[in-house]
Amino acid sequence: LGGCAPCPRPLIFEAAIFADMACTGKPLAVRRERIARGRSRRPAVVLDLDASSARLWSPSDPHLYGLRYRLLDGSRVVDEVTSYIGLRTVSCVGEHIFLNGEPTYLRLVLDQGYYSDGLWTAPSKRALLRDIELAKCLGFNGARLHQKVFEPWYFHYADLLGFLVVSEYPDWPGDKTRRWLLPEAYKRMVKAEWRAVVEHLHNHTSIIMWTALNEVGPSGGWAHNRGAGGGFRNYKDAAARRRIIRDHEGFVTSLVTTLRRADLQCRPVIECS
């Protein structure tokens, strides 16, 4: 036994929050947790701030707190990364959106994310920032990012500028408007990709809600949604329509549940199908 090497001391994970994004001055709160070497478990720490003195993020005051994470070996800093966080609440009561407990009127532009020199990919970070700046100059306080998962830099700039965002997903399974009769493989893909989208973006303060689906209609919907008397009420017979609606409602319910479970902030979910 005397020849056994001593067990290495555990590493320390440290999280600290600062009053500004630059992480200067004395931290407002610091927490540490020991991490056994060789363990893959992610550390979880809770930083407590006095709610009465917190500076809440809003379009008129998009304040962001600085975050610093450190991995310590004794007093030696092994690694360090900084980030930021905004403090705000968002909820939906009836048809009204409340930001930080106050009703907020959404003046949103529908942003399709098209660029003449990049199509659906922004040609530069500056192009993303300019979209937000132009929308704010025109009096909008946010955007619904339509049928596209936007680039991460867009959400970063929205966080900085206090721009409210409704995040969406490109939910098109093919055909002209083939959306009521959805293939099972497509349903599985949508749920998996939506979960990945939420887990990737949910820390952005500017995102205040998700739009799960958009304008879902029957298979071959172009032929059933034009001219006098057109529409889903003329699609096959009543029993077939009820069956299609019931199956679709089951998928939508499952999809919305997936979004809510993935989002630690429990944002509202809009379903526009």
LUMDREN-231938 format. One line per field, with one value per residue (C-alpha): residue in one letter; z, y, x. Coordinates in steps of 0.25 Angstrom, whole numbers, plus 2048, in hexadecimal, padded with zeros to 3 digits. Layout:
<rs>
residu <- c(A:...)
up <- c(Z:...)
north <- c(Y:...)
east <- c(X:...)
</rs>
This chain:
<rs>
residu <- c(L:G:G:C:A:P:C:P:R:P:L:I:F:E:A:A:I:F:A:D:M:A:C:T:G:K:P:L:A:V:R:R:E:R:I:A:R:G:R:S:R:R:P:A:V:V:L:D:L:D:A:S:S:A:R:L:W:S:P:S:D:P:H:L:Y:G:L:R:Y:R:L:L:D:G:S:R:V:V:D:E:V:T:S:Y:I:G:L:R:T:V:S:C:V:G:E:H:I:F:L:N:G:E:P:T:Y:L:R:L:V:L:D:Q:G:Y:Y:S:D:G:L:W:T:A:P:S:K:R:A:L:L:R:D:I:E:L:A:K:C:L:G:F:N:G:A:R:L:H:Q:K:V:F:E:P:W:Y:F:H:Y:A:D:L:L:G:F:L:V:V:S:E:Y:P:D:W:P:G:D:K:T:R:R:W:L:L:P:E:A:Y:K:R:M:V:K:A:E:W:R:A:V:V:E:H:L:H:N:H:T:S:I:I:M:W:T:A:L:N:E:V:G:P:S:G:G:W:A:H:N:R:G:A:G:G:G:F:R:N:Y:K:D:A:A:A:R:R:R:I:I:R:D:H:E:G:F:V:T:S:L:V:T:T:L:R:R:A:D:L:Q:C:R:P:V:I:E:C:S)
up <- c(800:803:7F4:7EF:7E9:7F0:7EA:7E2:7E8:7E1:7D8:7DB:7D2:7D5:7CF:7D2:7CD:7CB:7CA:7BC:7B0:7B1:7BE:7C5:7D4:7DF:7DC:7E0:7E3:7E3:7E4:7E4:7E3:7E4:7D8:7D9:7CF:7C4:7C6:7BB:7C3:7C0:7CC:7CF:7D7:7DB:7DC:7E5:7E3:7EA:7E2:7E7:7E2:7D5:7C8:7BF:7B0:7A7:799:7A0:7A9:7A3:7AF:7AF:7BB:7B9:7BC:7BF:7C0:7C5:7C7:7D2:7D7:7E5:7E3:7D4:7C9:7BF:7B6:7B5:7AD:7AD:7A8:7AC:7B1:7B1:7BC:7B8:7B8:7AD:7AE:7A6:7AD:7A3:797:79E:79F:7AC:7AD:7BC:7C0:7B7:7AB:79E:791:786:77A:772:764:75C:759:74E:74F:740:73A:72C:72E:736:734:742:747:74C:745:752:760:75D:754:760:769:75E:75D:76C:76B:75F:766:772:76A:764:772:773:781:77C:771:76D:767:75C:758:75B:766:766:768:776:774:772:780:786:77F:784:792:791:78B:793:786:789:781:77E:779:76E:766:757:758:74A:747:738:72D:72B:739:73D:74C:752:74D:753:751:75E:75B:759:767:76E:767:76B:779:77A:772:77B:787:782:77E:78C:793:78B:78C:799:7A0:797:79F:793:78F:796:78F:785:779:777:769:75F:756:755:74B:744:73A:72D:733:727:721:72D:731:725:71E:724:72E:72F:73C:745:747:739:73B:73A:744:752:758:751:755:763:763:75D:767:772:76E:76B:779:77F:778:77B:78A:78A:783:78C:798:793:791:7A0:7A6:79E:7A2:7B1:7B0:7AD:7A2:79B:78F:783:77A:76D:765)
north <- c(800:809:809:80E:81C:827:82A:837:842:845:851:85D:862:871:87A:889:893:8A2:8AF:8B1:8A9:8AC:8A4:8AF:8B3:8AA:89F:8A0:891:886:877:86B:85C:851:848:83A:838:82E:830:835:83B:849:852:85A:867:871:880:888:897:8A0:8A1:8AF:8B5:8AD:8B5:8AE:8AD:8B4:8BB:8C9:8C4:8B7:8B5:8A9:8A3:89D:88E:888:879:874:866:867:85D:863:871:86F:873:867:86D:879:87E:88A:88C:894:893:89C:89B:89C:894:892:88C:88B:88E:88D:894:89D:89C:8A1:8A4:8A6:8A5:8B1:8B0:8B2:8B6:8AE:8B6:8AB:8AB:89D:89B:890:891:893:89A:89D:899:88D:888:881:883:891:896:89C:89E:8AD:8A9:8A3:8AF:8B8:8B0:8B3:8C2:8C4:8BE:8C6:8D3:8D0:8CF:8C0:8BA:8AB:8A1:894:88C:885:877:877:874:881:882:883:891:896:892:898:8A5:8A4:8A2:8AE:8B8:8B3:8AE:8A4:897:88C:880:877:86A:867:85D:859:84A:84B:84B:858:859:84B:84D:847:839:839:82D:826:828:837:838:831:83B:847:843:840:84D:856:850:853:861:864:85E:866:874:874:87C:888:893:899:88C:88E:883:878:875:866:865:86E:86E:85F:85A:84E:845:84B:857:860:859:85A:869:871:876:878:86D:869:864:858:857:851:848:839:836:83B:82E:82F:83D:83A:82F:838:843:839:833:841:846:83A:83E:84D:84A:840:84B:856:84D:84A:859:85C:851:856:864:867:875:870:87A:87A:872:876:86C:872:866)
east <- c(800:80B:80F:802:802:7F9:7EC:7EC:7E4:7D7:7D6:7CD:7C3:7C0:7B4:7B4:7AA:7AE:7A6:7AB:7AF:7BD:7BE:7C5:7C5:7C0:7B7:7A9:7A8:7B2:7B0:7BA:7B8:7C2:7C4:7CA:7D5:7D0:7C2:7B9:7AD:7AB:7AC:79F:7A0:795:799:78F:78D:784:777:774:781:782:783:779:77B:771:770:772:77D:784:78E:796:79E:7AC:7AE:7BC:7BF:7CC:7D2:7DC:7E6:7E9:7EB:7F0:7E6:7E6:7DC:7D3:7C7:7BE:7B0:7A4:796:789:77F:770:763:75A:74C:73F:731:726:72A:734:743:749:758:75D:74E:74A:741:74A:744:74C:74F:756:75B:75A:769:76A:77A:77C:788:78B:79A:797:789:786:794:798:7A4:7AA:7A8:7A6:79A:793:796:791:783:781:785:77C:770:772:774:766:760:75F:763:766:764:75E:769:761:763:772:77C:784:793:798:79D:78F:78B:798:795:786:78B:794:789:77D:776:76B:76B:761:769:764:768:767:75B:759:759:758:74D:745:73F:740:73E:732:736:744:74D:752:760:75E:757:763:76D:765:764:773:777:76E:774:782:77E:779:784:78E:787:77F:789:787:77F:779:771:763:75C:75C:753:752:74B:746:73A:738:72E:729:732:730:72B:72C:720:718:71A:717:70B:6FC:6F9:708:70E:710:701:700:70B:706:6FB:6F8:6FD:70A:70C:709:714:71E:71B:71C:729:72F:72B:732:73F:73E:73C:748:750:74C:74F:75D:760:75B:764:770:76E:773:76D:75F:75C:74E:74D:744:73E:73A:735)
</rs>
